[in-house]
Amino acid sequence: MKLHTLTPAEGSTKNRKRIGRGTGSGRGGTSTRGHKGAKSRSGYKSKLGFEGGQMPLQRRVPKFGFKSFNRVEYKPVNLDTLQGLSEQFSLDVINMEALVAHGIASKNDKIKILGGGELKSKLDVSAHKFSASAVAAIENVGGSVNQI
């Protein structure tokens, strides 16, 4: 095998469509652009979402709702997740470092502890926010709650 003998596999390459090379080519004359109109001219470019003067979909559809830019998004973590962490890795202190290390949250997340599931072991939990049911459940078992 030599470099000058290499060829692509059969059927893997295709000749490009040569437009505007005379009437004999079958693609001369209007060069597949049709007659007249903006699309037949050189340099034609339509706006994104333009529908030929018809009211565009983006403007036809009713708008509703509001999203506050001051909203703080919290990553929810239930009590049963904390229980599983403490059993699996024998932890008695659960804080941001522990949650990040075990893949439950990323370092930039804000954590909210929720009261889902059951907590059996005494834990010292640190998070950004707690639900009332989570605080009650943690303190019933003898653990402590620290808000960051």
N, CA, C and O atoms as a GROMACS GRO file, in nm:
protein
  592
    1MET      N    1   0.085  -0.119   0.000
    1MET     CA    2   0.000   0.000   0.000
    1MET      C    3   0.089   0.124   0.000
    1MET      O    4   0.186   0.134   0.075
    2LYS      N    5   0.052   0.219  -0.086
    2LYS     CA    6   0.128   0.344  -0.094
    2LYS      C    7   0.029   0.460  -0.081
    2LYS      O    8  -0.089   0.445  -0.112
    3LEU      N    9   0.078   0.574  -0.037
    3LEU     CA   10  -0.009   0.690  -0.016
    3LEU      C   11  -0.081   0.732  -0.142
    3LEU      O   12  -0.198   0.771  -0.137
    4HIS      N   13  -0.014   0.726  -0.256
    4HIS     CA   14  -0.075   0.773  -0.379
    4HIS      C   15  -0.178   0.675  -0.436
    4HIS      O   16  -0.248   0.708  -0.532
    5THR      N   17  -0.188   0.557  -0.378
    5THR     CA   18  -0.287   0.460  -0.427
    5THR      C   19  -0.414   0.457  -0.340
    5THR      O   20  -0.510   0.387  -0.372
    6LEU      N   21  -0.414   0.533  -0.229
    6LEU     CA   22  -0.529   0.532  -0.138
    6LEU      C   23  -0.649   0.601  -0.203
    6LEU      O   24  -0.635   0.708  -0.262
    7THR      N   25  -0.766   0.541  -0.191
    7THR     CA   26  -0.890   0.601  -0.239
    7THR      C   27  -0.999   0.578  -0.135
    7THR      O   28  -0.993   0.480  -0.061
    8PRO      N   29  -1.098   0.667  -0.129
    8PRO     CA   30  -1.206   0.646  -0.033
    8PRO      C   31  -1.291   0.526  -0.071
    8PRO      O   32  -1.288   0.481  -0.186
    9ALA      N   33  -1.365   0.472   0.025
    9ALA     CA   34  -1.449   0.354   0.003
    9ALA      C   35  -1.555   0.384  -0.103
    9ALA      O   36  -1.595   0.499  -0.120
   10GLU      N   37  -1.599   0.282  -0.172
   10GLU     CA   38  -1.698   0.296  -0.279
   10GLU      C   39  -1.829   0.351  -0.222
   10GLU      O   40  -1.884   0.294  -0.128
   11GLY      N   41  -1.878   0.459  -0.279
   11GLY     CA   42  -2.005   0.518  -0.237
   11GLY      C   43  -1.995   0.612  -0.117
   11GLY      O   44  -2.096   0.667  -0.074
   12SER      N   45  -1.874   0.632  -0.062
   12SER     CA   46  -1.862   0.718   0.056
   12SER      C   47  -1.849   0.865   0.019
   12SER      O   48  -1.872   0.951   0.104
   13THR      N   49  -1.812   0.895  -0.105
   13THR     CA   50  -1.802   1.035  -0.146
   13THR      C   51  -1.901   1.064  -0.257
   13THR      O   52  -1.940   0.975  -0.334
   14LYS      N   53  -1.942   1.190  -0.265
   14LYS     CA   54  -2.042   1.230  -0.363
   14LYS      C   55  -2.000   1.363  -0.422
   14LYS      O   56  -1.945   1.447  -0.351
   15ASN      N   57  -2.024   1.384  -0.550
   15ASN     CA   58  -1.990   1.512  -0.611
   15ASN      C   59  -2.087   1.618  -0.564
   15ASN      O   60  -2.206   1.592  -0.550
   16ARG      N   61  -2.035   1.741  -0.538
   16ARG     CA   62  -2.123   1.848  -0.493
   16ARG      C   63  -2.206   1.898  -0.610
   16ARG      O   64  -2.169   1.880  -0.726
   17LYS      N   65  -2.317   1.963  -0.579
   17LYS     CA   66  -2.408   2.017  -0.681
   17LYS      C   67  -2.345   2.146  -0.735
   17LYS      O   68  -2.333   2.245  -0.663
   18ARG      N   69  -2.304   2.145  -0.863
   18ARG     CA   70  -2.242   2.264  -0.923
   18ARG      C   71  -2.351   2.349  -0.987
   18ARG      O   72  -2.409   2.312  -1.089
   19ILE      N   73  -2.376   2.464  -0.924
   19ILE     CA   74  -2.485   2.552  -0.966
   19ILE      C   75  -2.432   2.667  -1.050
   19ILE      O   76  -2.322   2.716  -1.025
   20GLY      N   77  -2.510   2.710  -1.148
   20GLY     CA   78  -2.473   2.828  -1.228
   20GLY      C   79  -2.361   2.802  -1.326
   20GLY      O   80  -2.275   2.887  -1.348
   21ARG      N   81  -2.362   2.682  -1.387
   21ARG     CA   82  -2.256   2.648  -1.483
   21ARG      C   83  -2.316   2.626  -1.623
   21ARG      O   84  -2.272   2.537  -1.696
   22GLY      N   85  -2.414   2.706  -1.659
   22GLY     CA   86  -2.470   2.698  -1.794
   22GLY      C   87  -2.595   2.613  -1.800
   22GLY      O   88  -2.620   2.528  -1.714
   23THR      N   89  -2.675   2.637  -1.906
   23THR     CA   90  -2.803   2.566  -1.920
   23THR      C   91  -2.783   2.418  -1.947
   23THR      O   92  -2.870   2.337  -1.912
   24GLY      N   93  -2.673   2.381  -2.007
   24GLY     CA   94  -2.646   2.241  -2.037
   24GLY      C   95  -2.628   2.156  -1.913
   24GLY      O   96  -2.646   2.035  -1.917
   25SER      N   97  -2.591   2.219  -1.802
   25SER     CA   98  -2.568   2.143  -1.678
   25SER      C   99  -2.699   2.102  -1.612
   25SER      O  100  -2.701   2.015  -1.526
   26GLY      N  101  -2.810   2.167  -1.653
   26GLY     CA  102  -2.938   2.139  -1.588
   26GLY      C  103  -2.959   2.225  -1.465
   26GLY      O  104  -3.067   2.223  -1.406
   27ARG      N  105  -2.857   2.300  -1.425
   27ARG     CA  106  -2.867   2.388  -1.309
   27ARG      C  107  -2.816   2.527  -1.345
   27ARG      O  108  -2.752   2.594  -1.263
   28GLY      N  109  -2.844   2.570  -1.466
   28GLY     CA  110  -2.804   2.705  -1.510
   28GLY      C  111  -2.923   2.797  -1.497
   28GLY      O  112  -3.013   2.771  -1.418
   29GLY      N  113  -2.923   2.905  -1.574
   29GLY     CA  114  -3.036   2.998  -1.573
   29GLY      C  115  -3.060   3.058  -1.438
   29GLY      O  116  -2.983   3.142  -1.392
   30THR      N  117  -3.165   3.017  -1.373
   30THR     CA  118  -3.198   3.072  -1.241
   30THR      C  119  -3.119   3.003  -1.129
   30THR      O  120  -3.130   3.041  -1.013
   31SER      N  121  -3.041   2.902  -1.165
   31SER     CA  122  -2.955   2.831  -1.069
   31SER      C  123  -3.032   2.778  -0.949
   31SER      O  124  -2.990   2.798  -0.835
   32THR      N  125  -3.141   2.712  -0.972
   32THR     CA  126  -3.225   2.645  -0.871
   32THR      C  127  -3.291   2.740  -0.772
   32THR      O  128  -3.341   2.696  -0.668
   33ARG      N  129  -3.292   2.873  -0.802
   33ARG     CA  130  -3.349   2.969  -0.709
   33ARG      C  131  -3.490   3.013  -0.747
   33ARG      O  132  -3.551   3.090  -0.673
   34GLY      N  133  -3.544   2.969  -0.858
   34GLY     CA  134  -3.676   3.013  -0.901
   34GLY      C  135  -3.670   3.151  -0.962
   34GLY      O  136  -3.561   3.204  -0.983
   35HIS      N  137  -3.785   3.212  -0.992
   35HIS     CA  138  -3.790   3.343  -1.057
   35HIS      C  139  -3.822   3.452  -0.956
   35HIS      O  140  -3.914   3.438  -0.876
   36LYS      N  141  -3.748   3.561  -0.962
   36LYS     CA  142  -3.770   3.684  -0.885
   36LYS      C  143  -3.781   3.660  -0.733
   36LYS      O  144  -3.762   3.548  -0.685
   37GLY      N  145  -3.810   3.764  -0.662
   37GLY     CA  146  -3.827   3.756  -0.517
   37GLY      C  147  -3.694   3.766  -0.443
   37GLY      O  148  -3.587   3.747  -0.501
   38ALA      N  149  -3.703   3.797  -0.314
   38ALA     CA  150  -3.583   3.819  -0.233
   38ALA      C  151  -3.493   3.697  -0.229
   38ALA      O  152  -3.370   3.710  -0.228
   39LYS      N  153  -3.553   3.579  -0.227
   39LYS     CA  154  -3.471   3.457  -0.215
   39LYS      C  155  -3.389   3.428  -0.339
   39LYS      O  156  -3.294   3.351  -0.334
   40SER      N  157  -3.425   3.490  -0.451
   40SER     CA  158  -3.347   3.467  -0.574
   40SER      C  159  -3.227   3.560  -0.583
   40SER      O  160  -3.137   3.537  -0.664
   41ARG      N  161  -3.224   3.666  -0.500
   41ARG     CA  162  -3.116   3.766  -0.507
   41ARG      C  163  -2.993   3.719  -0.430
   41ARG      O  164  -3.002   3.638  -0.338
   42SER      N  165  -2.879   3.773  -0.469
   42SER     CA  166  -2.757   3.742  -0.394
   42SER      C  167  -2.760   3.822  -0.264
   42SER      O  168  -2.816   3.931  -0.259
   43GLY      N  169  -2.699   3.767  -0.161
   43GLY     CA  170  -2.692   3.837  -0.033
   43GLY      C  171  -2.819   3.828   0.048
   43GLY      O  172  -2.832   3.897   0.149
   44TYR      N  173  -2.915   3.744   0.006
   44TYR     CA  174  -3.041   3.732   0.080
   44TYR      C  175  -3.018   3.663   0.214
   44TYR      O  176  -2.949   3.562   0.222
   45LYS      N  177  -3.076   3.721   0.316
   45LYS     CA  178  -3.069   3.659   0.450
   45LYS      C  179  -3.197   3.694   0.523
   45LYS      O  180  -3.229   3.812   0.537
   46SER      N  181  -3.272   3.595   0.571
   46SER     CA  182  -3.398   3.625   0.640
   46SER      C  183  -3.374   3.631   0.790
   46SER      O  184  -3.279   3.573   0.842
   47LYS      N  185  -3.462   3.705   0.858
   47LYS     CA  186  -3.452   3.714   1.003
   47LYS      C  187  -3.491   3.582   1.067
   47LYS      O  188  -3.572   3.508   1.011
   48LEU      N  189  -3.435   3.554   1.181
   48LEU     CA  190  -3.468   3.433   1.255
   48LEU      C  191  -3.614   3.438   1.296
   48LEU      O  192  -3.657   3.535   1.358
   49GLY      N  193  -3.692   3.337   1.262
   49GLY     CA  194  -3.833   3.332   1.299
   49GLY      C  195  -3.924   3.406   1.203
   49GLY      O  196  -4.044   3.416   1.228
   50PHE      N  197  -3.870   3.460   1.092
   50PHE     CA  198  -3.952   3.533   0.995
   50PHE      C  199  -4.038   3.435   0.917
   50PHE      O  200  -3.989   3.333   0.869
   51GLU      N  201  -4.168   3.466   0.905
   51GLU     CA  202  -4.261   3.376   0.838
   51GLU      C  203  -4.328   3.443   0.719
   51GLU      O  204  -4.446   3.422   0.695
   52GLY      N  205  -4.252   3.523   0.645
   52GLY     CA  206  -4.303   3.584   0.523
   52GLY      C  207  -4.406   3.692   0.548
   52GLY      O  208  -4.492   3.713   0.462
   53GLY      N  209  -4.402   3.758   0.658
   53GLY     CA  210  -4.497   3.865   0.688
   53GLY      C  211  -4.614   3.818   0.773
   53GLY      O  212  -4.683   3.900   0.834
   54GLN      N  213  -4.637   3.687   0.778
   54GLN     CA  214  -4.739   3.633   0.868
   54GLN      C  215  -4.690   3.657   1.010
   54GLN      O  216  -4.570   3.658   1.035
   55MET      N  217  -4.783   3.676   1.105
   55MET     CA  218  -4.744   3.698   1.244
   55MET      C  219  -4.667   3.576   1.295
   55MET      O  220  -4.722   3.466   1.296
   56PRO      N  221  -4.542   3.593   1.336
   56PRO     CA  222  -4.460   3.478   1.375
   56PRO      C  223  -4.514   3.405   1.497
   56PRO      O  224  -4.580   3.465   1.582
   57LEU      N  225  -4.486   3.278   1.505
   57LEU     CA  226  -4.534   3.192   1.614
   57LEU      C  227  -4.497   3.250   1.750
   57LEU      O  228  -4.577   3.249   1.844
   58GLN      N  229  -4.376   3.301   1.760
   58GLN     CA  230  -4.326   3.353   1.887
   58GLN      C  231  -4.409   3.472   1.934
   58GLN      O  232  -4.417   3.498   2.054
   59ARG      N  233  -4.471   3.545   1.841
   59ARG     CA  234  -4.556   3.659   1.878
   59ARG      C  235  -4.703   3.621   1.889
   59ARG      O  236  -4.780   3.692   1.954
   60ARG      N  237  -4.743   3.511   1.828
   60ARG     CA  238  -4.883   3.466   1.832
   60ARG      C  239  -4.918   3.399   1.964
   60ARG      O  240  -5.030   3.413   2.013
   61VAL      N  241  -4.821   3.328   2.022
   61VAL     CA  242  -4.846   3.248   2.142
   61VAL      C  243  -4.859   3.340   2.263
   61VAL      O  244  -4.775   3.428   2.280
   62PRO      N  245  -4.962   3.322   2.347
   62PRO     CA  246  -4.978   3.409   2.464
   62PRO      C  247  -4.865   3.389   2.565
   62PRO      O  248  -4.815   3.278   2.585
   63LYS      N  249  -4.826   3.498   2.626
   63LYS     CA  250  -4.719   3.493   2.726
   63LYS      C  251  -4.783   3.495   2.864
   63LYS      O  252  -4.885   3.561   2.884
   64PHE      N  253  -4.726   3.425   2.957
   64PHE     CA  254  -4.778   3.427   3.093
   64PHE      C  255  -4.667   3.390   3.190
   64PHE      O  256  -4.563   3.336   3.151
   65GLY      N  257  -4.691   3.419   3.315
   65GLY     CA  258  -4.597   3.380   3.419
   65GLY      C  259  -4.492   3.486   3.444
   65GLY      O  260  -4.479   3.583   3.370
   66PHE      N  261  -4.416   3.464   3.549
   66PHE     CA  262  -4.311   3.556   3.588
   66PHE      C  263  -4.208   3.478   3.667
   66PHE      O  264  -4.243   3.395   3.750
   67LYS      N  265  -4.080   3.505   3.642
   67LYS     CA  266  -3.973   3.441   3.715
   67LYS      C  267  -3.888   3.549   3.779
   67LYS      O  268  -3.822   3.626   3.710
   68SER      N  269  -3.890   3.555   3.908
   68SER     CA  270  -3.814   3.658   3.979
   68SER      C  271  -3.665   3.633   3.964
   68SER      O  272  -3.619   3.520   3.981
   69PHE      N  273  -3.590   3.738   3.933
   69PHE     CA  274  -3.446   3.721   3.920
   69PHE      C  275  -3.378   3.721   4.056
   69PHE      O  276  -3.258   3.695   4.065
   70ASN      N  277  -3.453   3.750   4.162
   70ASN     CA  278  -3.398   3.745   4.298
   70ASN      C  279  -3.420   3.610   4.366
   70ASN      O  280  -3.375   3.589   4.478
   71ARG      N  281  -3.489   3.518   4.297
   71ARG     CA  282  -3.522   3.389   4.355
   71ARG      C  283  -3.396   3.310   4.389
   71ARG      O  284  -3.300   3.309   4.312
   72VAL      N  285  -3.396   3.245   4.504
   72VAL     CA  286  -3.284   3.161   4.546
   72VAL      C  287  -3.328   3.016   4.531
   72VAL      O  288  -3.427   2.974   4.591
   73GLU      N  289  -3.255   2.940   4.451
   73GLU     CA  290  -3.288   2.799   4.428
   73GLU      C  291  -3.212   2.712   4.528
   73GLU      O  292  -3.090   2.726   4.543
   74TYR      N  293  -3.283   2.624   4.594
   74TYR     CA  294  -3.222   2.533   4.691
   74TYR      C  295  -3.225   2.391   4.638
   74TYR      O  296  -3.319   2.351   4.569
   75LYS      N  297  -3.120   2.314   4.670
   75LYS     CA  298  -3.115   2.173   4.634
   75LYS      C  299  -3.182   2.097   4.749
   75LYS      O  300  -3.133   2.103   4.861
   76PRO      N  301  -3.292   2.027   4.723
   76PRO     CA  302  -3.362   1.957   4.832
   76PRO      C  303  -3.292   1.826   4.871
   76PRO      O  304  -3.253   1.748   4.785
   77VAL      N  305  -3.276   1.805   5.000
   77VAL     CA  306  -3.219   1.680   5.052
   77VAL      C  307  -3.310   1.632   5.164
   77VAL      O  308  -3.335   1.704   5.260
   78ASN      N  309  -3.361   1.509   5.151
   78ASN     CA  310  -3.452   1.454   5.250
   78ASN      C  311  -3.378   1.387   5.364
   78ASN      O  312  -3.259   1.356   5.354
   79LEU      N  313  -3.450   1.364   5.473
   79LEU     CA  314  -3.391   1.301   5.592
   79LEU      C  315  -3.344   1.159   5.565
   79LEU      O  316  -3.242   1.116   5.618
   80ASP      N  317  -3.419   1.084   5.481
   80ASP     CA  318  -3.377   0.947   5.453
   80ASP      C  319  -3.244   0.943   5.378
   80ASP      O  320  -3.169   0.846   5.392
   81THR      N  321  -3.214   1.047   5.300
   81THR     CA  322  -3.083   1.055   5.234
   81THR      C  323  -2.973   1.074   5.338
   81THR      O  324  -2.867   1.013   5.329
   82LEU      N  325  -2.999   1.161   5.436
   82LEU     CA  326  -2.902   1.184   5.544
   82LEU      C  327  -2.880   1.056   5.625
   82LEU      O  328  -2.767   1.023   5.664
   83GLN      N  329  -2.990   0.984   5.651
   83GLN     CA  330  -2.981   0.857   5.724
   83GLN      C  331  -2.894   0.757   5.648
   83GLN      O  332  -2.810   0.689   5.707
   84GLY      N  333  -2.917   0.747   5.518
   84GLY     CA  334  -2.839   0.657   5.434
   84GLY      C  335  -2.691   0.694   5.433
   84GLY      O  336  -2.605   0.606   5.438
   85LEU      N  337  -2.661   0.824   5.428
   85LEU     CA  338  -2.521   0.871   5.432
   85LEU      C  339  -2.455   0.832   5.563
   85LEU      O  340  -2.343   0.783   5.564
   86SER      N  341  -2.527   0.856   5.674
   86SER     CA  342  -2.467   0.828   5.805
   86SER      C  343  -2.442   0.679   5.825
   86SER      O  344  -2.343   0.641   5.887
   87GLU      N  345  -2.531   0.594   5.772
   87GLU     CA  346  -2.512   0.449   5.784
   87GLU      C  347  -2.400   0.399   5.694
   87GLU      O  348  -2.316   0.319   5.735
   88GLN      N  349  -2.399   0.447   5.570
   88GLN     CA  350  -2.303   0.397   5.471
   88GLN      C  351  -2.160   0.440   5.503
   88GLN      O  352  -2.066   0.362   5.489
   89PHE      N  353  -2.143   0.566   5.546
   89PHE     CA  354  -2.008   0.619   5.567
   89PHE      C  355  -1.980   0.647   5.714
   89PHE      O  356  -1.880   0.711   5.746
   90SER      N  357  -2.065   0.599   5.804
   90SER     CA  358  -2.057   0.619   5.948
   90SER      C  359  -2.022   0.764   5.985
   90SER      O  360  -1.920   0.792   6.048
   91LEU      N  361  -2.110   0.855   5.943
   91LEU     CA  362  -2.094   0.998   5.972
   91LEU      C  363  -2.187   1.038   6.085
   91LEU      O  364  -2.299   0.988   6.094
   92ASP      N  365  -2.141   1.129   6.173
   92ASP     CA  366  -2.230   1.186   6.273
   92ASP      C  367  -2.244   1.337   6.254
   92ASP      O  368  -2.329   1.402   6.316
   93VAL      N  369  -2.158   1.393   6.166
   93VAL     CA  370  -2.168   1.535   6.130
   93VAL      C  371  -2.191   1.542   5.979
   93VAL      O  372  -2.111   1.491   5.900
   94ILE      N  373  -2.302   1.606   5.940
   94ILE     CA  374  -2.329   1.621   5.797
   94ILE      C  375  -2.331   1.770   5.765
   94ILE      O  376  -2.416   1.845   5.814
   95ASN      N  377  -2.234   1.812   5.680
   95ASN     CA  378  -2.225   1.951   5.640
   95ASN      C  379  -2.204   1.958   5.488
   95ASN      O  380  -2.212   1.856   5.420
   96MET      N  381  -2.178   2.077   5.437
   96MET     CA  382  -2.161   2.095   5.292
   96MET      C  383  -2.049   2.005   5.238
   96MET      O  384  -2.065   1.942   5.133
   97GLU      N  385  -1.937   2.000   5.309
   97GLU     CA  386  -1.821   1.921   5.262
   97GLU      C  387  -1.858   1.774   5.246
   97GLU      O  388  -1.818   1.709   5.149
   98ALA      N  389  -1.935   1.721   5.342
   98ALA     CA  390  -1.975   1.580   5.336
   98ALA      C  391  -2.070   1.557   5.219
   98ALA      O  392  -2.056   1.457   5.148
   99LEU      N  393  -2.165   1.648   5.198
   99LEU     CA  394  -2.261   1.632   5.089
   99LEU      C  395  -2.194   1.643   4.953
   99LEU      O  396  -2.230   1.571   4.860
  100VAL      N  397  -2.096   1.733   4.941
  100VAL     CA  398  -2.023   1.749   4.814
  100VAL      C  399  -1.934   1.627   4.790
  100VAL      O  400  -1.925   1.577   4.678
  101ALA      N  401  -1.867   1.580   4.895
  101ALA     CA  402  -1.776   1.467   4.882
  101ALA      C  403  -1.847   1.339   4.840
  101ALA      O  404  -1.790   1.257   4.768
  102HIS      N  405  -1.973   1.322   4.882
  102HIS     CA  406  -2.047   1.200   4.850
  102HIS      C  407  -2.143   1.218   4.733
  102HIS      O  408  -2.228   1.132   4.708
  103GLY      N  409  -2.129   1.331   4.659
  103GLY     CA  410  -2.201   1.350   4.533
  103GLY      C  411  -2.348   1.386   4.544
  103GLY      O  412  -2.422   1.372   4.447
  104ILE      N  413  -2.392   1.431   4.661
  104ILE     CA  414  -2.532   1.466   4.676
  104ILE      C  415  -2.556   1.610   4.629
  104ILE      O  416  -2.664   1.643   4.580
  105ALA      N  417  -2.456   1.695   4.644
  105ALA     CA  418  -2.467   1.833   4.600
  105ALA      C  419  -2.337   1.878   4.538
  105ALA      O  420  -2.232   1.816   4.559
  106SER      N  421  -2.343   1.987   4.459
  106SER     CA  422  -2.219   2.045   4.407
  106SER      C  423  -2.181   2.161   4.498
  106SER      O  424  -2.263   2.209   4.576
  107LYS      N  425  -2.058   2.208   4.488
  107LYS     CA  426  -2.006   2.305   4.585
  107LYS      C  427  -2.078   2.440   4.582
  107LYS      O  428  -2.074   2.514   4.681
  108ASN      N  429  -2.144   2.474   4.471
  108ASN     CA  430  -2.214   2.602   4.461
  108ASN      C  431  -2.363   2.594   4.496
  108ASN      O  432  -2.432   2.695   4.497
  109ASP      N  433  -2.413   2.473   4.525
  109ASP     CA  434  -2.554   2.456   4.559
  109ASP      C  435  -2.585   2.512   4.696
  109ASP      O  436  -2.500   2.514   4.785
  110LYS      N  437  -2.708   2.558   4.713
  110LYS     CA  438  -2.760   2.591   4.845
  110LYS      C  439  -2.850   2.475   4.884
  110LYS      O  440  -2.933   2.431   4.804
  111ILE      N  441  -2.835   2.425   5.005
  111ILE     CA  442  -2.903   2.304   5.048
  111ILE      C  443  -3.022   2.337   5.138
  111ILE      O  444  -3.011   2.421   5.228
  112LYS      N  445  -3.136   2.269   5.113
  112LYS     CA  446  -3.248   2.277   5.206
  112LYS      C  447  -3.281   2.135   5.250
  112LYS      O  448  -3.306   2.047   5.168
  113ILE      N  449  -3.280   2.114   5.380
  113ILE     CA  450  -3.312   1.983   5.437
  113ILE      C  451  -3.463   1.974   5.454
  113ILE      O  452  -3.525   2.059   5.518
  114LEU      N  453  -3.522   1.870   5.396
  114LEU     CA  454  -3.666   1.848   5.402
  114LEU      C  455  -3.698   1.727   5.489
  114LEU      O  456  -3.611   1.643   5.512
  115GLY      N  457  -3.821   1.719   5.537
  115GLY     CA  458  -3.858   1.615   5.634
  115GLY      C  459  -3.902   1.484   5.574
  115GLY      O  460  -3.970   1.407   5.641
  116GLY      N  461  -3.866   1.454   5.449
  116GLY     CA  462  -3.907   1.328   5.387
  116GLY      C  463  -3.827   1.210   5.441
  116GLY      O  464  -3.706   1.218   5.455
  117GLY      N  465  -3.896   1.101   5.471
  117GLY     CA  466  -3.828   0.982   5.522
  117GLY      C  467  -3.816   0.984   5.673
  117GLY      O  468  -3.877   1.066   5.741
  118GLU      N  469  -3.734   0.890   5.724
  118GLU     CA  470  -3.721   0.874   5.869
  118GLU      C  471  -3.575   0.885   5.909
  118GLU      O  472  -3.487   0.832   5.841
  119LEU      N  473  -3.550   0.953   6.020
  119LEU     CA  474  -3.414   0.968   6.072
  119LEU      C  475  -3.405   0.893   6.203
  119LEU      O  476  -3.484   0.916   6.294
  120LYS      N  477  -3.306   0.800   6.213
  120LYS     CA  478  -3.292   0.719   6.334
  120LYS      C  479  -3.169   0.756   6.414
  120LYS      O  480  -3.170   0.747   6.537
  121SER      N  481  -3.061   0.799   6.345
  121SER     CA  482  -2.936   0.828   6.416
  121SER      C  483  -2.924   0.975   6.452
  121SER      O  484  -2.980   1.062   6.385
  122LYS      N  485  -2.848   1.002   6.559
  122LYS     CA  486  -2.827   1.138   6.608
  122LYS      C  487  -2.724   1.205   6.517
  122LYS      O  488  -2.611   1.158   6.504
  123LEU      N  489  -2.764   1.315   6.453
  123LEU     CA  490  -2.677   1.382   6.357
  123LEU      C  491  -2.666   1.530   6.387
  123LEU      O  492  -2.760   1.593   6.435
  124ASP      N  493  -2.548   1.586   6.358
  124ASP     CA  494  -2.525   1.730   6.364
  124ASP      C  495  -2.530   1.778   6.219
  124ASP      O  496  -2.435   1.755   6.144
  125VAL      N  497  -2.639   1.844   6.178
  125VAL     CA  498  -2.661   1.879   6.038
  125VAL      C  499  -2.643   2.029   6.016
  125VAL      O  500  -2.700   2.111   6.088
  126SER      N  501  -2.561   2.064   5.915
  126SER     CA  502  -2.543   2.204   5.876
  126SER      C  503  -2.591   2.221   5.733
  126SER      O  504  -2.549   2.147   5.644
  127ALA      N  505  -2.679   2.320   5.711
  127ALA     CA  506  -2.731   2.348   5.576
  127ALA      C  507  -2.776   2.492   5.570
  127ALA      O  508  -2.776   2.564   5.671
  128HIS      N  509  -2.815   2.535   5.449
  128HIS     CA  510  -2.857   2.674   5.430
  128HIS      C  511  -2.999   2.699   5.480
  128HIS      O  512  -3.030   2.808   5.527
  129LYS      N  513  -3.084   2.597   5.471
  129LYS     CA  514  -3.222   2.613   5.514
  129LYS      C  515  -3.279   2.478   5.558
  129LYS      O  516  -3.233   2.373   5.512
  130PHE      N  517  -3.379   2.482   5.646
  130PHE     CA  518  -3.444   2.361   5.696
  130PHE      C  519  -3.594   2.380   5.695
  130PHE      O  520  -3.644   2.490   5.719
  131SER      N  521  -3.667   2.272   5.666
  131SER     CA  522  -3.813   2.279   5.681
  131SER      C  523  -3.844   2.254   5.829
  131SER      O  524  -3.763   2.197   5.901
  132ALA      N  525  -3.961   2.298   5.871
  132ALA     CA  526  -4.000   2.283   6.012
  132ALA      C  527  -4.005   2.137   6.053
  132ALA      O  528  -3.964   2.102   6.163
  133SER      N  529  -4.056   2.051   5.963
  133SER     CA  530  -4.066   1.908   5.995
  133SER      C  531  -3.928   1.844   6.007
  133SER      O  532  -3.908   1.753   6.087
  134ALA      N  533  -3.832   1.892   5.926
  134ALA     CA  534  -3.696   1.838   5.933
  134ALA      C  535  -3.630   1.876   6.065
  134ALA      O  536  -3.564   1.793   6.128
  135VAL      N  537  -3.647   2.001   6.107
  135VAL     CA  538  -3.589   2.047   6.234
  135VAL      C  539  -3.646   1.965   6.350
  135VAL      O  540  -3.572   1.921   6.438
  136ALA      N  541  -3.778   1.944   6.349
  136ALA     CA  542  -3.843   1.867   6.455
  136ALA      C  543  -3.790   1.724   6.458
  136ALA      O  544  -3.762   1.671   6.565
  137ALA      N  545  -3.776   1.661   6.341
  137ALA     CA  546  -3.730   1.522   6.333
  137ALA      C  547  -3.585   1.508   6.380
  137ALA      O  548  -3.552   1.413   6.450
  138ILE      N  549  -3.500   1.603   6.342
  138ILE     CA  550  -3.357   1.596   6.381
  138ILE      C  551  -3.344   1.615   6.532
  138ILE      O  552  -3.267   1.545   6.597
  139GLU      N  553  -3.419   1.711   6.587
  139GLU     CA  554  -3.410   1.738   6.731
  139GLU      C  555  -3.477   1.630   6.815
  139GLU      O  556  -3.439   1.611   6.931
  140ASN      N  557  -3.577   1.560   6.761
  140ASN     CA  558  -3.642   1.449   6.834
  140ASN      C  559  -3.545   1.334   6.857
  140ASN      O  560  -3.552   1.265   6.959
  141VAL      N  561  -3.455   1.313   6.761
  141VAL     CA  562  -3.358   1.203   6.772
  141VAL      C  563  -3.239   1.244   6.860
  141VAL      O  564  -3.160   1.160   6.902
  142GLY      N  565  -3.227   1.375   6.889
  142GLY     CA  566  -3.118   1.423   6.975
  142GLY      C  567  -3.008   1.492   6.896
  142GLY      O  568  -2.902   1.523   6.950
  143GLY      N  569  -3.032   1.515   6.769
  143GLY     CA  570  -2.931   1.583   6.686
  143GLY      C  571  -2.943   1.734   6.696
  143GLY      O  572  -3.030   1.786   6.767
  144SER      N  573  -2.855   1.803   6.624
  144SER     CA  574  -2.859   1.949   6.627
  144SER      C  575  -2.864   2.006   6.484
  144SER      O  576  -2.820   1.943   6.389
  145VAL      N  577  -2.921   2.127   6.473
  145VAL     CA  578  -2.939   2.192   6.345
  145VAL      C  579  -2.858   2.320   6.343
  145VAL      O  580  -2.873   2.405   6.431
  146ASN      N  581  -2.772   2.336   6.243
  146ASN     CA  582  -2.693   2.460   6.227
  146ASN      C  583  -2.724   2.520   6.091
  146ASN      O  584  -2.700   2.458   5.988
  147GLN      N  585  -2.777   2.642   6.091
  147GLN     CA  586  -2.806   2.709   5.965
  147GLN      C  587  -2.682   2.788   5.921
  147GLN      O  588  -2.628   2.868   5.998
  148ILE      N  589  -2.638   2.765   5.797
  148ILE     CA  590  -2.516   2.831   5.746
  148ILE      C  591  -2.550   2.974   5.711
  148ILE      O  592  -2.462   3.048   5.666
   0.00000   0.00000   0.00000
